[in-house]
Structure formats: structure tokens, C-alpha cells
């Protein structure tokens, strides 16, 4: 029998009968204990939703889209399975641990193949007649149906924008997912959108752009994430975090809070108490030599951090230098079905270039430190980074301290 689950975002979600056993596997249940937004709960107290809820939501939207595209029964089961399992590769605190693991070698949470060969999961897939290689291909973006889960207008993105907006209380992520799904069609070249769905697609672009500084890149979440990364690097100085990636938030936190490394313990206890580092410098592109920063290797960034610490006369672990990558330009490779023709989305929607320019302007470099040494760290950072001293702390309007 199908299983119905009440969801605060979509209402009642129906889990197809073949997928019900997957819900109780360890790989899926672990997602109940991994926060969808990492450390954003330190900014928005309601942001305690999990990867489990999101996976159910993505599966629900995948089933609606499969019906809209008139997929076969087998293909529908395939994409719904992929949507339910698409996040099982995440480690503690979602993308935060992925960044940690990536420092030790190539890694992507989209590579879920190792989880699909676990007997508990593979036995269910075999019984359902779904090929684990096809599921892995959909999630990683290498399959004829991959755009449903891993594309420009995918159900993964639709759900997390709606869900993150709901739980943070930030309204910018709201979009008309129902209208968007009803407007999608399947062509020989992949997914395309009818002209009637352009406004819904534009709302998704706007949501992605506005949710960035308000939620995904909020400075408090960034500071906590960088403290977590410092804790992880210190704990795994002589090993790799491979087994760590199979843990959940509680197990990962417990490990680092009881680490032999005093730095790891301090960082995690400070996060636990919300005794976070503060912004010594927080500045945009206009004050920096972006050509120089964009080509800095990790060891050069580390030397820059060391120079700030030496100039300020403080221990290096008291400094966090956060130079995030420039946000990738949003692309819309989907085509627009204009009567009997297919037209490139970017040719008829000028909003895309404007949104990409806004995303570039949202970029910020941060130097963070404990409150008691903030002024001297800020002075040292401005000297090392060759910044002109601002008369007022550079801050996005509406952000929460």
C-alpha cells in the first residue's frame, strides 16, 4: 500500500508502495539527523528542517513532474527513487562537511553509488527492478532523465527553495512550483518550458538570487561554518574524514567536541554556545584586487591568513580568512516552446543577466575573529589585504547580527 506523510510544505505526500521499504533503511533514516541548511539555524531558529524532509519533498515533486511528462511506469519509479535517495551522500551539516572532505581529495555528495550497493538498499532496488547505475546517473547528472533531479529547473531546487523559505520565514524563496511543473515538456533535446511558464521560471531565478545573502551566505552561517571547518581540519590533521562523512550532525558534533585537538574542541563548543567569531572585515569586490584573489592557491590563502595573525600579534587559530569562490553564473539551458519552435531561454529572458550581475555584487570576503581582538585583527587584515579603511562596516541591508 502507498504511504501518506503529512508535509508542512506540500500537504500530503504519497510514497509509492515500492519505495516504502527504502524509507526505513539506515541510509535514508540518517537524513533525519542532518540539517538541510547546516549552521543557518544559528541565524533563523526555525531552520531545523532536515535532508529527510527535503528528500520526501523532492520525491513528491518528481512524481508530479513524471505524470506531467507522461513517463512510463518504470521511468516514473526510477526518477522517484532517485529523488528520494539523491541526498544520501551528504555528511554532517550538509555542505559544510562536503567542503571539509573536498580538501582531502575529490568528493561530491552527488556520487551516491557507494550507498546503493549496500545490501539493505540494493536488495530493495533489485526487488523493484530499478538499476542502481541508472539511479546514480540521474543524481550525478549523467542520464537521459537527469534534468528532472539535476538540471536548471529540477525538483530538487524547487523543493529546497520552498522548504528553506518556509522554515526560515524568509519569503524570497517562494515560487509557484505547481505552475512550473505544469509548464514543462519533454523534447528530444531534454526538458523545455512552455511560454506560459516563463513567469514561474523567472520566479525561481529571483528566489535563487535573493535567498543567497539572506539565507545561504548569511555572514553568521558563514562564520559558524568556517569555525566548523577549522575544527575539522585540526581533528583530521593526520587522517582523512572519510568515515566522518557517514555520520550525522549529532555524531559529528560529539566526535569533534571530544577531539584530542584543543582547537577542535574550542570551535565546536563555541558553536554549541553560539559564541561565534565576529566580522573584523567584511567587504565586497570594489575594495579588493579580484584578479589576484581569484587565482590564489590554498597555500597562498593560508600564508595570507598567517600574515594577518602575525601583523595582529595573535595566534593563527584566532583568525578565519574566508575567501569564497565567485558564485557561478546561473544558466538556463532549457529551451522555451514558442508555438512550434524551441527558443533558447537566455535569448528571450533579459532577467537572467541582471540576476547574474546581482549575484556577483553579493560576493563578500570575510575576516573573522573573537570579539576581544576584533579591532587589531581588522587593522591587520586591511593592511595585509591592502584595503582602504571603511568608515562604516560593510553590511548587506536587512542582515541579522
N, C-alpha and C positions, 0 to 999 in steps of 0.2 A: 504493500500500500504506500502511496506517496505520503510524505510527512509535511505537515504545515507548521511553519515557525512564524511567530509574530515579530515583525521588524519595525522599529520606530521610523524608518525612512521610507520603506516601500509597502508597509502594511503586511499582509500575509504573504509569505514566501512558500512556494511549494517545492519541496525537494523530491525529484523523481525517484521512484522506487529503487532503481538500480544504484542510485547514489547514496541512499540512506546508510548502508554499511560503512561508506567512506567517512561519514561524519564522526564515527566513534573510533577511528584509527588514531594512533598516537601522533602521526604526522599532522593531522588536521586539528585534533584537540589541543595540541601545543600552541596553536594560534590564538586560543582563548586568553593566553597569558603573555601575549606580545602586543604592546600598544601600537596602534596604527600610526600615530604621529610622534613616536619617540618621546622626546622631552617637552613637547608642546604643552603637556598638562601642567607644567610649571608656569605657563602663561595663562592658559584657559583651563580652569579647574574641571570643566566638563569633558575635556578631551581625553577620556579614559577608554574610548572605544578600541576595539581590538581588530587584529587581522582576521579573526574568525568571522566576526560580523560582516566585515568587508567582503570576505570570500563568498559568503552566502548571498550578499547583495549583487556581486558580480555574476554569480551563477544565475540568479533570478533575471537580471537584465540580459544575459546571454540566451536564456530560454525565450524571452520575448523577441529578441532580435532574430533568433533561429526561426521562430514562427513567421516573423515579418518577411524573412528571406526565403521562406518555403523550403528550408533544408530538409533532407531526408531524415528518417528516424535515427539512423546510425550517426549521421553528421551532427544532429542535434545533441545526441548523447555525448558525442566526442567533445563538442565545444562547451557543453555544460560541465563535463568532468574537468576539462582544462581550466575553466573559470573557478571551479571550487578548489582546485589544487594549485592555482597559479602562484600563491604566496607561501607555499610550504618551504621554500628555500630561504626565507628570512630568518635572521638571528635575533638576539635580544635587542630591543628598542629599534627594530626595523632597520632603516637605512643607516643609522649610526654605527651599528656593528658591521654592516657591509663596508662602510668606509674604512673601518679598522682592519677587517680581513683583507681588503684590497691592497693595503700597504705591505702585505707579506706575499703577494703574488696575485695573478689574475683570478678574479672571482666575480660572479654575478648571481644575484638571487633568482634570476630567471632560469638558471640551469637547475631544473628540478629533477633531472634524470636519476641522480643517485637515490632520491627518495622514492621514485616509482618502482625501483627494483626490490624495495623492502617487501618481504613475504606478505606482511599484513595488507599492504596496498596492492601489490602485484597480483595476489590471488583474487581480489575483488575485480580488478581490471580484466583479468583473464575470464572470470565468470561472466562479466558484462560484454566481453568481446571487443573491448577497446584497446587499441595498440598503444603501449606506453611511449613508443618512439614518436607517434603522431601527437600525443598529448604534450610531450616535451617540445616538439617542434612548434606547436601553436603558441606555447608560453614564451618560447625564445624568439618567436617571430619568423620562423622558417617553415611555413606550411601554407597551403592554399587558403586556409580559413583563419590564418593568424591575425588578420586585421580586426577580427571580432574581439580578440583579447589584447592584442599587441599592435595597435595602429593609431592613427590620428584621431579617430572618433570611436575609440574602443569602449567596451562596457566597464573595464577596469577603471578608466579615468572618470567616466560618468558617475560611477558609484562613489569613488573616494571623494570627489568634489562635493557631491550632495551630502555624504556622510560627515565629512570634515566640517562642512558649514553647519550642519545640524548640531554636532556635539560641541563645537567651539562657540556657537552662537554668532559667528561671523557670516553675514548674509551674502557675501560676494561669491560664494561657491554655488549658489542656487542656479539651476539650469533646467530646461524642460527636456528631461531625458525621454519621456514618452513621445513627444513630438519628434525628437531627433531620431529615435528608433523607427518610428513610422515613416520617416523620410528616406531611410537608407534602402538601397537596392544593390543587388549583386550582379556585376557585369563580368565580361571575360577578363577585364583588367583588374578586378577586385571590387571593393566597396565603392559606391558612388552615392551622392546625395541628390535628391530632387530639389528643384528650385524652391519648393515650398518649405524646405527645411533649413534654408540658409540662415534665417534669424536664430534658429535653435543652435546651429553650429557656431554662429558668432557669439552667442551667449556662453558657449563652452570656452572659446578663446578669451573672452573677457574674464571669466571665472578663473582660469589658469593664471592670468596676469595679475589679477587683484589679490588672489589668495596667497601669492608669493610673499610680499613683505608683511602682510597681516598675520599669516599663519606659518607657512613652510620655512620662511627665512627670518622670522622674528628674532631680534637680537638676543632675547633671553633664552630661547630654544637653542640658538647657535652657541651661546656661551656654555650652556649645560652639555651640549653635545661635544664641544671641544674639551671640556673637563673630563667627560667620559672617555674620549679618545686618549687623553693623556694618561688616565688610569689604565686603560687597556695596553697602551704601549709599554708602560712601566711594568705591568704584571707579566706581559709576554715578551719581555726583553730577550729572553734566552729560549723562546719556544714560539710556536705558532698558535693562533686562536681557532684552529680547525674544529676541535671538539666544542669550543665555546659557541660556535655558530649553531649547534644543535640544542642549545639551552633556550630557556625563555627569560623574560625580564627578571623574575624573582631569583632564579638560579644564577643568572649572570651577575646580578647585583650582589648576591651573597658571596659569590666567588671573589669578586673584586674588593668587597668590603673586608674580607678576611685574607687579603693578599699578603704575602711576605713583604711586598713593597709598601713602604710608608706613604709614598706619593699616591699609589692606587687607593689605599685606604682613606687618605685625606680627601681625595677628589670625590670618591663615592659617598663618604659621609657628608661632605658639604652639599652634594646634590640632594641627598636624602633630607637634609635640613633646609634646603633651598637657601643655603649660604653661598651664593654664587659669586664668581668674579664679576667685576663691573667693567664698563666701557672706558678705557683710557683714551682710545682713539677710535672713532667710527666714522669713516669718510668714504665718499664716492669717487668716481673716476676723475673728476675735474681737478683734484688735488694731487694726483698720482701720475707717475710715468707708466702708463699701461703697457706700452711696448716692452718695457723692461720686466714688469711684473708677469706678463703673460708667458714668458719663456723661462721663468725661474724653475730650476730643478728642486726637488725636495730638500737636497742637502744645502742648496743656496738659501732656501727659506729658513732652514734651521740655523744657518750662520747668521742670518738677519735677526732671528729671534735671540740668539746668543749675544749679538751686538747690542740689542736693546737692553737685555738684562745687565750686561757689563756697564753700559753707559748709565743705567739707573742705579747700579750698585746693589742689585737684588739677586737672589737665587733664580736660576733659569726656569725652574718649575713654577715660579710665581708669574711667569709671563705666558700668555697664549697669543700667538700671532695667527690670525685666521684670514687667509687669502683664498677665498672660494674661487672656483673656476667661473669664467663668464658664462652666464646661463645660455644654453643653446637656443638658437632661433627656433621658434615654433614653425613647423612646416605643415602644410595641408596637402598631402599627396593625393587625397581623394579628389575625384572629379565631380563636377556638377552636371546632372542630367537636365539639359536645357532642351525641352521638347524631344527631338530625336538625336540631338548631338550631345557629346560629352565635352565639357569645357573645364580647363584646369581651374581649381578653386582660387588659386592666387591671382588669376587673371581678372576675376570679376569682384573680388572682395578686397578693397583697399585697406580694410581694418587690420589685416594681418601685419603689414609693415609697420603700422602705427603701434600695435601691441608689442612687436619685437623691439621697437625703439624704447618703449616704456620699460620693458624688461631689462634692457641694458642700463637704463638710468637707475634702476632699483638696486644695482650691484653695490655692495659695501665691503670695504676692508675693515677688519676689527683687530684692535689690540686690547686684550682683557687682562685684568689683574685684580688682586684683593683691594678692597676699598681703602685700606690704610696706607697704601703706597701708590694710589692712583695718579696723583699729580706728578710725581717724579717719573713714573713709567710713561705717562703721556708726554712729558717733555722729552724724554729719551727717545721715544718712538718717533716723534716729529723730527728729531734731529737725524736719526738713522734713516728714516724714510724720506727725508728732505721735504717735509710738509711745511707749508706756511701755517702758523698758529691761527686757528679759527677763533673768532671772538665768542662763538656760541657753539655748543655741542651739536654736531651734525646729526639730525634725528628726523626720521620719517614722521610726518604728521599722523597723529592718532595711535602711535605705538604705546605699549604698556611698559612701564618701568618695573 
